[in-house]
Every structure is written in C-alpha cells, then in structure tokens.
Amino acid sequence: MIATAGRWRARDLAVLWHPCTQMREHGVGLPAHLMGEAVALPLLPVARGEGAWLVCHDGRRVLDAVSSWWTNLHGHAEPRIAAAIARQAHTLEQVILAGCSHPPAVELAERLLALAPRQGGRDALAKVFYADNGSSGVEVALKMAFHWFHNRGEAGRTRFVALHGSYHGETIGALAVGDLPLYRSVYGPLLPQALFAPSPDAFGTHDASAAEQRAHAAADALQQLFEAHPGEICAFILEPLVQCAGGMRMHHPAYLRRARALCDAHGIFLIADEIAVGFGRTGSLFACEQGGTQPDLMCLSKGLTGGFLPLCAVLATQTIFDGFLDDSRERAFLHSHSYSGNPLACAAALASLDILESDHVLERNRATAERMADLAAPFAAHPLVAEVRQTGMILAIELHPEPGNREDGHAVEISGRRGLRMYRAALEHDVLLRPLGDVLYWMPPYCIDDSQLELLAQATTAAIMAAA
C-alpha cells in the first residue's frame, strides 16, 4: 500500500518509463524548484477498478471514459471474466502453441470464425492465428499478405496501401502503414515505403448523402492509386468506419463496399484492422458488417478479452492458409510469439463473448449511444466546437484547430498546451479523458450508466471551457 500520493509518485517516476508520454511533462529531469508549476501531466495512483470507475489509493473515483485505451468492454474487475481466468489458472496457465493445443484456444477460434463477417460468394474467414497484441497482429497480417504472393512467385507485390491519417500500431511494419508523423517520422529510415490513399473521412459533411459522396470520391482516388501501381500492391489495410487514433475520423460504410470491390478487381487483399472498432464499438459486432463486406484478413485485439489480458487474433481465409501449405518450411508461415494463444487470455475472451451474448450488450449499447448523442448535442452550438460526430459507442467532439495543436495536420494524443488543459480539467471533474489533438472523445465501457454519462458531459463542458 502506498502511503501518500507524493511518495507513490516519487517511486513511480524513479523506475517507470510511461508509454505515449514525454516524461519531462511529468517533471522528470526538472530541478526541484520547478517541479510544482512545471508539472502539467498528473499521475493517477490507481488501486483498483470497479465497473466504469478507476478507484485511487485515496478513495477518489475517476470515470474511465476511454475504456483504458479502448480495451475495457464490460467494466473493470468484471467478476465473470475474473472467475474464468481463475478457473483456467488452476488448470493450464501457459503452453507452447507450436506442436501443442488446448481447449480455450480451439474453442475461441471456433467462436470467432462463427461470428466473423461473411459476404455471399466469398471464401470465408476460416483460420485463426494468435498474437500478443494489436501491433503484433497487424505485423502478422502484413507478413501473411506479402508472403502469400511470394509463395505464388509474384515477387513484385511488395507494397501496402493505407489511408491518410491512419494508425495501426507502433512496431516497424505497423508504423510503415501509419500516417501520424509524430509517431513514425523519426523511424522513417527503417520503414518500408507504403502508399497512402485519401481518407474517406466525412468531416464537415452534414448528412448521410454528403458523407456517402465523400466516400465515393475517396474510393475513386483509391482506384486511381491501384491503377497507377499494377502488380505492386499486396494488401490494403484500413480501420472500418472510424480512424481512431487519427482523430476519431468517421466515414460512410459505402467506402467499405467500394474498397472490397476494388481489391477484388486488382487482386489485392483487404485487411480490416478491427482492433479498436470490433466487439460492438460501432453498433454492430464488427464494423465491416455495416458495409456488408468481408475482409481477407481481420485483426482483433483490445476488447477481445474484455480488457483483462493482452491477446490478438488474426482471422484469415482458407485461400490464404492454403497458400502456405507445402513440403518446404520456407513456404510456411514461421512467425511466432511465446504467448500465442495463451490459455488465460483465451479463457478471458471466451467469457467476454459469453457476456456479449447473454447480456444482450449490442441492444443495450444502442440505447446508451442514443443517450450519449442527446448529452453531446448541445456541444455542437459551442463557438469552439467544429463538429460533433458519432458511430455507435464512439463519440467525438472536435474543436476548431489552434495553431501548434496538431502535428502536420494529424491528431496526437494530449498534444499542445490546450490538450493538457482539457485533460487536467476533465480530471478535476473526476473523469479520465485523453484528447486527440483538437478532438475530445467518449469511448466508455459498455456498463456506463446514465448518471455516469451525465458526469462525462459535465467534465467535457469543463474541458472545452479550459480549451478557451
């Protein structure tokens, strides 16, 4: 037990290097006499979680409005998932998945494939490859796509296409198909050179018809890009419906249909990065469903285990799997992770799927999303607000840009002094928000109730006032 917040903070900063953080913002390396006024980024001393709440060591309760980086679906310390992990821990905690098998990995694969999007007449998603996290899963999908063509003798297909403003993770391959300069630019010399297509982002459109027109215009540009690089492209990767880390930019599902048709016409694999948008975030179990499309490869992580343990599943078609079957090991997919298909993580994922079904979560989410829309509607009239937009359980409030608050036009988490002011203002109202540049967003656990949503709206009001 940590006695005081100050003592806890000192212990933390003495040993931890926090992710997605300039540690100087926590005061590391600053002279003692500057610490008080210069430290802009607080550290929350979290002792435990309880539903939508984070409970600090001093008993303070903070609403987790970002689902702990979009992972937590059903609430912190959800007892059914915790119990499933405990039961599994008494049976089998870990085993190598090369040459071994175990029931949770098999059952989870069966269930995911049964739930996966299907498109009439297409080769169904038929195999599951496990990885440890979302970035690693994107690496798996990219390598599979390239290697499949390599095995066919199409050595020239070495290029990937992604969207402007995209983000797919921070390993080398995932960074290469990302377009957020602050994250990728310094590593540019290490990265394969991807091609970037215009985003179908519907920002500034005022109705579904205009958003659909924007989607078709972007699809036309994608077609031109494909035609300009014949025989070079092996896969197109996108986040369906919402480009999350790119500023919660949202697009019409018509783009998914066009992208699927264009990939088919040019013999290119479609990779759906459903890491953040899957498992009910967008209003359907998987975002691809709203476009009536089925990808060739689909990456699932974050909410896969309900936010309890790291796990990623990459779903592939039978055609892709068959492309690696051979007597030669060089034609095999020899990618591996020590904890691939970890039994504890698979047990957590199975319990989360049970809750999604038994608690009728998708139906309940629709009502919650409507309440979120009602509470956020007044923000649209605020002079600082450029747009309020929503896709299911993801709601974004974008402010008019402030000079210096964006990196090369792309959203960066808690960027600029305005972002820090908004972050601190929300925390002062006991709500954890992490703005993406000029974008405040709500992405709460599905268990959030009406009183908590009202608190979220109040904290957002305070954050916007702080931005002014």
C-alpha positions as CSV (number, residue, x, y, z in Angstrom):
1,M,0.0,0.0,0.0
2,I,1.4,3.4,-1.0
3,A,1.2,5.8,1.9
4,T,0.8,9.1,0.1
5,A,0.3,10.4,-3.4
6,G,3.6,12.2,-3.3
7,R,5.5,9.1,-2.1
8,W,3.8,7.0,-4.8
9,R,4.6,9.5,-7.5
10,A,8.3,9.6,-6.5
11,R,8.5,5.8,-6.5
12,D,6.8,5.6,-9.9
13,L,9.0,8.2,-11.6
14,A,12.1,6.7,-10.2
15,V,11.6,3.4,-12.1
16,L,8.9,3.6,-14.8
17,W,9.0,4.9,-18.4
18,H,5.4,5.5,-19.3
19,P,4.0,4.9,-22.8
20,C,2.9,7.6,-25.2
21,T,4.4,10.2,-22.8
22,Q,7.1,12.9,-22.9
23,M,8.4,12.1,-19.4
24,R,9.5,15.7,-18.9
25,E,5.8,16.6,-18.7
26,H,5.7,14.5,-15.5
27,G,8.6,16.6,-14.2
28,V,11.4,14.0,-14.8
29,G,14.7,15.8,-15.0
30,L,13.4,19.1,-13.8
31,P,15.1,21.0,-10.9
32,A,13.2,20.6,-7.7
33,H,12.3,24.3,-7.5
34,L,10.4,24.0,-10.9
35,M,8.5,20.8,-10.1
36,G,5.4,22.5,-8.7
37,E,4.5,24.8,-11.5
38,A,6.1,22.9,-14.4
39,V,4.5,19.5,-14.0
40,A,1.5,19.5,-16.3
41,L,0.6,15.8,-16.6
42,P,-0.8,14.2,-13.4
43,L,-0.3,10.6,-12.5
44,L,-3.4,8.8,-11.1
45,P,-2.5,6.4,-8.3
46,V,-5.0,3.6,-9.3
47,A,-5.5,1.0,-6.7
48,R,-8.4,-1.0,-8.3
49,G,-11.1,-0.8,-10.9
50,E,-14.9,-1.1,-10.3
51,G,-17.2,-1.1,-13.3
52,A,-16.7,2.2,-15.2
53,W,-14.6,3.6,-12.3
54,L,-11.0,3.7,-11.5
55,V,-10.5,3.9,-7.7
56,C,-7.4,5.6,-6.5
57,H,-5.4,4.8,-3.3
58,D,-7.0,7.7,-1.5
59,G,-10.5,6.5,-2.4
60,R,-11.1,9.0,-5.2
61,R,-13.2,7.6,-8.0
62,V,-12.4,8.6,-11.6
63,L,-14.7,7.7,-14.5
64,D,-12.7,5.8,-17.2
65,A,-14.3,7.5,-20.2
66,V,-11.7,6.0,-22.6
67,S,-12.0,2.3,-21.5
68,S,-8.3,2.2,-20.6
69,W,-7.2,2.8,-24.2
70,W,-10.3,1.3,-25.7
71,T,-9.8,-2.2,-24.2
72,N,-12.4,-2.5,-21.5
73,L,-15.8,-3.5,-22.7
74,H,-17.8,-4.7,-19.7
75,G,-16.2,-2.8,-16.8
76,H,-13.2,-3.2,-14.6
77,A,-12.9,-6.3,-12.4
78,E,-15.9,-7.9,-14.2
79,P,-16.5,-10.9,-11.9
80,R,-17.4,-13.4,-14.7
81,I,-14.2,-12.8,-16.6
82,A,-12.1,-12.8,-13.5
83,A,-13.7,-16.1,-12.4
84,A,-13.0,-17.6,-15.9
85,I,-9.3,-16.6,-15.6
86,A,-9.1,-18.0,-12.1
87,R,-10.6,-21.4,-13.2
88,Q,-8.2,-21.6,-16.1
89,A,-5.2,-20.7,-14.0
90,H,-5.9,-23.8,-11.9
91,T,-5.8,-26.0,-15.0
92,L,-3.3,-24.6,-17.5
93,E,-1.7,-21.2,-17.4
94,Q,0.6,-21.4,-20.5
95,V,1.8,-23.9,-23.1
96,I,3.7,-23.6,-26.3
97,L,1.2,-23.5,-29.2
98,A,3.8,-24.9,-31.7
99,G,3.1,-28.6,-31.6
100,C,0.6,-28.3,-28.7
101,S,-3.1,-27.5,-28.4
102,H,-5.5,-26.7,-25.6
103,P,-9.3,-26.3,-25.4
104,P,-9.5,-22.5,-24.8
105,A,-7.5,-21.7,-28.0
106,V,-9.6,-24.1,-30.1
107,E,-12.9,-23.0,-28.7
108,L,-12.1,-19.3,-29.1
109,A,-11.1,-19.8,-32.7
110,E,-14.3,-21.7,-33.4
111,R,-16.4,-19.0,-31.9
112,L,-14.6,-16.1,-33.6
113,L,-14.9,-17.7,-37.0
114,A,-18.6,-18.4,-36.5
115,L,-19.1,-14.7,-35.6
116,A,-16.9,-13.2,-38.3
117,P,-18.4,-11.2,-41.1
118,R,-19.5,-13.1,-44.2
119,Q,-20.2,-12.0,-47.7
120,G,-22.1,-14.1,-50.0
121,G,-20.0,-16.0,-52.6
122,R,-16.7,-15.2,-50.8
123,D,-14.1,-17.5,-49.4
124,A,-15.0,-17.3,-45.7
125,L,-12.6,-16.5,-42.9
126,A,-11.6,-19.9,-41.8
127,K,-8.4,-19.9,-39.8
128,V,-7.2,-18.0,-36.7
129,F,-3.5,-17.1,-35.9
130,Y,-2.9,-15.8,-32.4
131,A,-0.5,-13.0,-31.5
132,D,0.1,-11.0,-28.3
133,N,-1.3,-7.5,-29.1
134,G,-2.7,-5.4,-31.8
135,S,0.5,-4.1,-33.3
136,S,1.8,-7.6,-33.5
137,G,-1.4,-8.8,-35.1
138,V,-1.0,-6.1,-37.8
139,E,2.5,-7.4,-38.4
140,V,1.1,-10.9,-38.8
141,A,-1.5,-9.8,-41.4
142,L,1.0,-7.7,-43.4
143,K,3.5,-10.6,-43.5
144,M,0.9,-13.1,-44.4
145,A,-0.3,-10.9,-47.3
146,F,3.2,-10.4,-48.7
147,H,4.3,-14.0,-48.1
148,W,1.3,-15.4,-49.9
149,F,2.1,-13.6,-53.1
150,H,5.8,-14.5,-52.6
151,N,4.8,-18.2,-52.5
152,R,2.9,-17.7,-55.8
153,G,6.0,-16.3,-57.5
154,E,4.7,-12.7,-57.6
155,A,7.8,-11.2,-56.0
156,G,6.9,-7.7,-57.3
157,R,3.9,-7.4,-54.9
158,T,5.8,-5.7,-52.0
159,R,3.7,-2.6,-51.4
160,F,0.9,-1.9,-48.9
161,V,-1.8,0.8,-49.2
162,A,-3.2,2.6,-46.1
163,L,-5.3,5.7,-45.6
164,H,-4.0,9.2,-44.9
165,G,-4.4,9.8,-41.1
166,S,-4.2,6.1,-40.4
167,Y,-2.7,4.4,-37.3
168,H,-2.2,0.7,-37.0
169,G,0.4,0.3,-34.2
170,E,4.0,1.1,-33.4
171,T,6.0,-2.0,-34.4
172,I,8.1,-1.4,-37.6
173,G,5.6,-2.9,-40.1
174,A,2.6,-1.3,-38.3
175,L,4.3,2.1,-38.3
176,A,5.0,1.7,-42.0
177,V,1.3,1.7,-42.8
178,G,0.6,4.5,-40.3
179,D,0.3,8.2,-41.2
180,L,0.8,10.0,-37.9
181,P,4.1,11.8,-38.4
182,L,4.9,12.3,-34.7
183,Y,4.9,8.5,-34.2
184,R,6.6,7.5,-37.5
185,S,8.8,10.2,-38.9
186,V,11.9,9.6,-36.8
187,Y,11.8,5.9,-37.7
188,G,11.4,6.7,-41.4
189,P,14.7,5.3,-42.4
190,L,13.7,1.9,-41.0
191,L,10.3,1.7,-42.6
192,P,9.1,0.1,-45.8
193,Q,7.5,2.7,-48.1
194,A,3.7,2.3,-48.1
195,L,1.3,4.1,-50.4
196,F,-1.3,6.3,-48.8
197,A,-4.8,6.9,-50.2
198,P,-7.1,9.8,-49.4
199,S,-9.2,9.2,-46.4
200,P,-13.0,8.9,-46.8
201,D,-13.3,10.9,-43.6
202,A,-16.7,12.6,-43.6
203,F,-15.7,15.7,-41.5
204,G,-17.7,18.7,-42.4
205,T,-20.5,16.9,-44.2
206,H,-23.9,17.4,-42.7
207,D,-25.9,14.4,-43.8
208,A,-25.5,10.8,-44.8
209,S,-25.8,11.6,-48.5
210,A,-22.9,14.0,-48.4
211,A,-20.9,11.6,-46.4
212,E,-21.6,8.9,-48.9
213,Q,-20.5,11.2,-51.7
214,R,-17.2,11.8,-49.9
215,A,-16.8,8.1,-49.5
216,H,-17.2,7.5,-53.2
217,A,-14.8,10.3,-54.1
218,A,-12.2,8.7,-51.9
219,A,-12.9,5.3,-53.4
220,D,-12.3,6.8,-56.9
221,A,-8.9,8.1,-55.7
222,L,-8.2,4.6,-54.3
223,Q,-9.0,3.1,-57.7
224,Q,-6.6,5.6,-59.4
225,L,-3.8,4.6,-56.9
226,F,-4.3,0.9,-57.6
227,E,-4.3,1.5,-61.3
228,A,-1.0,3.5,-61.0
229,H,0.8,0.6,-59.4
230,P,-0.3,-2.6,-61.2
231,G,1.2,-5.8,-59.9
232,E,3.0,-3.9,-57.0
233,I,0.4,-4.0,-54.2
234,C,-0.3,-7.0,-52.0
235,A,-2.8,-5.5,-49.4
236,F,-4.9,-2.5,-48.5
237,I,-5.3,-2.0,-44.7
238,L,-7.9,0.2,-43.0
239,E,-9.9,0.7,-39.8
240,P,-13.5,0.2,-40.9
241,L,-15.8,3.2,-40.2
242,V,-13.6,5.0,-37.7
243,Q,-9.9,6.0,-37.9
244,C,-9.5,6.1,-34.2
245,A,-6.0,7.4,-33.2
246,G,-6.1,9.6,-36.3
247,G,-8.7,11.8,-34.5
248,M,-11.8,9.6,-34.4
249,R,-12.5,10.5,-38.1
250,M,-15.5,8.6,-39.4
251,H,-16.6,7.5,-42.8
252,H,-19.7,6.1,-44.6
253,P,-19.9,2.3,-45.0
254,A,-20.2,2.8,-48.8
255,Y,-16.4,3.1,-48.7
256,L,-16.0,-0.4,-47.4
257,R,-18.1,-1.8,-50.3
258,R,-16.1,0.1,-52.9
259,A,-12.8,-0.9,-51.3
260,R,-13.8,-4.5,-51.3
261,A,-14.7,-4.4,-55.0
262,L,-11.6,-2.6,-55.9
263,C,-9.4,-5.0,-54.0
264,D,-11.1,-7.9,-55.9
265,A,-10.7,-6.2,-59.2
266,H,-6.9,-5.7,-58.7
267,G,-6.1,-9.0,-56.9
268,I,-5.3,-7.2,-53.7
269,F,-6.0,-8.5,-50.2
270,L,-8.2,-6.4,-47.9
271,I,-7.0,-6.2,-44.3
272,A,-9.6,-5.0,-41.7
273,D,-8.0,-3.6,-38.6
274,E,-10.9,-4.1,-36.2
275,I,-8.6,-3.9,-33.2
276,A,-10.3,-0.8,-31.7
277,V,-13.7,-0.9,-33.5
278,G,-14.6,-4.5,-33.1
279,F,-16.8,-6.2,-30.5
280,G,-19.7,-3.7,-30.6
281,R,-17.9,-0.3,-30.5
282,T,-19.5,0.9,-33.8
283,G,-23.0,-0.5,-33.2
284,S,-22.5,-3.9,-34.8
285,L,-20.3,-6.7,-33.5
286,F,-17.8,-5.9,-36.2
287,A,-17.6,-2.7,-38.2
288,C,-17.3,-4.5,-41.5
289,E,-20.8,-5.8,-41.1
290,Q,-22.2,-2.3,-41.7
291,G,-20.6,-2.2,-45.2
292,G,-21.8,-5.8,-45.9
293,T,-18.2,-6.7,-46.5
294,Q,-15.8,-9.5,-45.5
295,P,-12.1,-8.9,-45.4
296,D,-9.4,-11.4,-46.4
297,L,-7.6,-10.8,-43.1
298,M,-9.1,-9.4,-39.9
299,C,-7.2,-8.2,-36.9
300,L,-8.9,-8.4,-33.5
301,S,-7.5,-7.3,-30.1
302,K,-8.1,-4.7,-27.4
303,G,-11.7,-5.6,-26.4
304,L,-11.1,-9.3,-27.4
305,T,-10.5,-10.2,-23.7
306,G,-12.8,-7.6,-22.3
307,G,-9.8,-5.6,-21.3
308,F,-8.3,-8.2,-19.0
309,L,-5.3,-9.7,-20.8
310,P,-3.3,-9.0,-24.0
311,L,-4.3,-11.1,-26.9
312,C,-4.7,-10.7,-30.7
313,A,-6.5,-13.0,-33.2
314,V,-5.8,-12.6,-36.9
315,L,-8.5,-14.3,-39.0
316,A,-7.6,-15.5,-42.5
317,T,-9.4,-17.0,-45.4
318,Q,-8.9,-20.6,-46.4
319,T,-7.3,-19.4,-49.6
320,I,-4.6,-17.5,-47.7
321,F,-4.0,-20.5,-45.4
322,D,-3.7,-22.9,-48.4
323,G,-1.1,-20.7,-49.9
324,F,1.4,-21.7,-47.2
325,L,0.8,-25.5,-47.4
326,D,3.9,-27.1,-48.9
327,D,6.6,-29.7,-48.1
328,S,9.0,-26.8,-47.8
329,R,9.4,-25.0,-44.5
330,E,10.5,-21.8,-46.4
331,R,6.9,-21.6,-47.7
332,A,5.5,-22.0,-44.2
333,F,4.4,-19.0,-42.0
334,L,7.1,-19.3,-39.3
335,H,6.0,-16.2,-37.4
336,S,5.7,-16.9,-33.6
337,H,5.1,-15.4,-30.2
338,S,5.9,-17.0,-26.9
339,Y,2.4,-16.4,-25.5
340,S,0.5,-17.2,-28.7
341,G,-3.0,-18.4,-27.7
342,N,-2.3,-18.1,-24.0
343,P,-4.9,-20.2,-22.2
344,L,-5.7,-17.5,-19.6
345,A,-6.2,-14.8,-22.3
346,C,-8.3,-17.2,-24.4
347,A,-10.5,-18.0,-21.3
348,A,-11.0,-14.3,-20.7
349,A,-12.0,-13.8,-24.3
350,L,-14.5,-16.7,-24.2
351,A,-16.0,-15.2,-21.0
352,S,-16.3,-11.8,-22.7
353,L,-18.1,-13.3,-25.7
354,D,-20.5,-15.0,-23.3
355,I,-21.3,-11.7,-21.7
356,L,-21.8,-10.0,-25.1
357,E,-24.4,-12.7,-25.9
358,S,-26.1,-13.3,-22.5
359,D,-26.4,-9.6,-21.5
360,H,-27.7,-8.5,-25.0
361,V,-24.9,-6.0,-25.0
362,L,-25.4,-4.8,-28.6
363,E,-29.0,-3.9,-27.9
364,R,-28.2,-2.2,-24.7
365,N,-25.4,-0.2,-26.4
366,R,-27.8,1.2,-28.9
367,A,-29.8,2.8,-26.1
368,T,-26.6,4.0,-24.5
369,A,-25.4,5.5,-27.8
370,E,-28.7,7.4,-28.1
371,R,-28.2,8.9,-24.6
372,M,-24.7,9.8,-25.5
373,A,-25.9,11.6,-28.6
374,D,-28.5,13.5,-26.6
375,L,-26.0,14.7,-24.0
376,A,-23.4,15.7,-26.6
377,A,-25.8,17.5,-28.9
378,P,-25.6,20.9,-27.1
379,F,-21.8,21.0,-27.7
380,A,-22.4,21.5,-31.5
381,A,-23.5,25.1,-30.8
382,H,-20.4,26.0,-28.8
383,P,-18.3,28.5,-30.7
384,L,-15.1,26.5,-30.1
385,V,-16.7,23.3,-31.5
386,A,-16.3,22.5,-35.2
387,E,-18.2,19.2,-35.2
388,V,-19.9,16.6,-33.0
389,R,-19.9,13.1,-34.7
390,Q,-20.7,9.6,-33.6
391,T,-20.5,6.0,-34.7
392,G,-22.2,3.7,-32.1
393,M,-20.4,3.9,-28.8
394,I,-17.7,6.2,-30.2
395,L,-18.5,9.9,-29.9
396,A,-16.1,12.7,-30.9
397,I,-16.2,16.5,-30.3
398,E,-13.8,18.3,-32.5
399,L,-12.7,21.8,-31.7
400,H,-11.7,24.4,-34.2
401,P,-7.9,24.0,-34.6
402,E,-5.5,26.0,-32.5
403,P,-2.1,26.9,-34.1
404,G,0.5,24.4,-33.0
405,N,-2.0,22.0,-31.6
406,R,-1.6,19.5,-34.4
407,E,1.4,17.7,-35.8
408,D,1.4,18.1,-39.6
409,G,-2.4,18.2,-39.6
410,H,-2.9,15.0,-37.7
411,A,-4.3,14.4,-34.2
412,V,-1.8,13.5,-31.5
413,E,-2.9,12.3,-28.0
414,I,-2.9,15.2,-25.5
415,S,-0.9,17.4,-27.9
416,G,-0.2,21.0,-27.2
417,R,-0.9,23.1,-24.1
418,R,-4.6,23.1,-24.9
419,G,-4.8,19.3,-24.9
420,L,-3.1,19.3,-21.5
421,R,-5.5,21.9,-20.2
422,M,-8.5,19.8,-21.3
423,Y,-7.1,16.7,-19.8
424,R,-6.5,18.3,-16.5
425,A,-9.9,20.0,-16.4
426,A,-11.7,16.7,-17.0
427,L,-9.6,15.0,-14.3
428,E,-10.6,17.8,-11.9
429,H,-14.2,16.7,-12.5
430,D,-13.2,13.0,-11.9
431,V,-13.3,11.9,-15.5
432,L,-10.4,10.4,-17.4
433,L,-10.3,11.9,-21.0
434,R,-7.3,11.8,-23.3
435,P,-7.9,14.3,-26.1
436,L,-6.5,13.5,-29.6
437,G,-5.2,16.9,-30.6
438,D,-8.3,19.0,-31.0
439,V,-10.7,16.1,-30.5
440,L,-12.3,15.2,-27.2
441,Y,-13.9,11.7,-27.5
442,W,-16.1,9.4,-25.5
443,M,-15.4,5.7,-25.7
444,P,-16.6,4.4,-22.3
445,P,-17.1,0.8,-21.0
446,Y,-20.4,-0.6,-22.1
447,C,-21.6,-0.8,-18.4
448,I,-21.7,3.1,-18.1
449,D,-25.0,4.3,-16.6
450,D,-27.0,7.4,-17.0
451,S,-25.5,9.3,-14.0
452,Q,-22.0,8.5,-15.2
453,L,-22.8,9.8,-18.7
454,E,-24.1,13.0,-17.2
455,L,-20.8,13.3,-15.2
456,L,-19.0,12.7,-18.5
457,A,-20.9,15.5,-20.2
458,Q,-20.2,17.9,-17.3
459,A,-16.5,17.1,-17.4
460,T,-16.5,17.6,-21.2
461,T,-18.1,21.0,-20.7
462,A,-15.3,21.9,-18.3
463,A,-12.6,20.6,-20.7
464,I,-14.0,22.8,-23.5
465,M,-14.0,25.8,-21.2
466,A,-10.4,25.1,-20.3
467,A,-9.6,25.0,-24.0
468,A,-10.8,28.6,-24.3
